[in-house]
Structure formats: structure tokens, C-alpha cells
Amino acid sequence: MLAIRGAISVPDNTRHDILAAAGELLGEMQQANGLAPAELVAVLFTLTPDLNAAFPAEAARNLGWNSVGLMCMQEVAVPGALPRVLRVMMLVERPKLAHPVHVYRGDARRLRPDLTGGERAAEGAEPPAGDLRKNTT
């Protein structure tokens, strides 16, 4: 079993913005890793305390992920933490996915510059040497 991580900034605390951001992130994580819904064991969602207008799991159900275990939680309210962030951890049953692609979008890129290539990834440049997203096959 593998864990695939992702995060995205949510513009505003509205149902529409939370579901749109969740759907965008889940779709990109699924596409980047070539995942079928049957390979997903569970998806864990966390939201910063300033996001409470919707359950992001609804976006997964809207994608047809009806047999996937979904759980929504609130992040720890750490002073000075990046606001309006939705995080995802997908638990995937696929032994041959040796190098998962972790997806960070918007301001959430700042959370894991080691996985996003920092500012270079934001500009769409090639990932740094040793980056697991780089296709070496």
C-alpha cells in the first residue's frame, strides 16, 4: 500500500470553492498517478480551521468514488500556518506504483517545496535532479 499526498489552496470558505478545489486536486492526483477508483483504499481529507463550509469528501463522491473509504478532519490550528488549505492523503493498493506523484497547487506548494520544486515547479520548469516526479523510464 502506498500513500499519495496532495494539497491545494481554497480561495474562500464557501461550499462551491471547497468542492471545486477538492475535485480539482483529486482529479489531478488520480490522473498524475494513473489511478483507477478500484485501487483507492481510503482518502483522508484535512482542512485548516478557517474552512468549514463543506465536506471535501463530497467531491470524491461526485467523481463516482462510492466504494472508497473517505474521512474529513480539521487540521491543528497552528499559529502562523498557511490559511485556507485542503490536504489529501490517498491510500492506494498498487504495488507497482514505485514513485507516486504528490500534487501541491496554489499557495499550498509552499508546504512541501521538496516535492514541488519550490518556485521552479510554480513556473512549470523541469523538477530538480532526484525529484521522484521525474520520469526515468
Summary of the structure (lengths in Angstrom):
residues: 137
radius of gyration: 14.7
end to end distance: 21.8
largest distance: 42.7
contacts: 390
relative contact order: 0.25
helix: 31%
strand: 24%
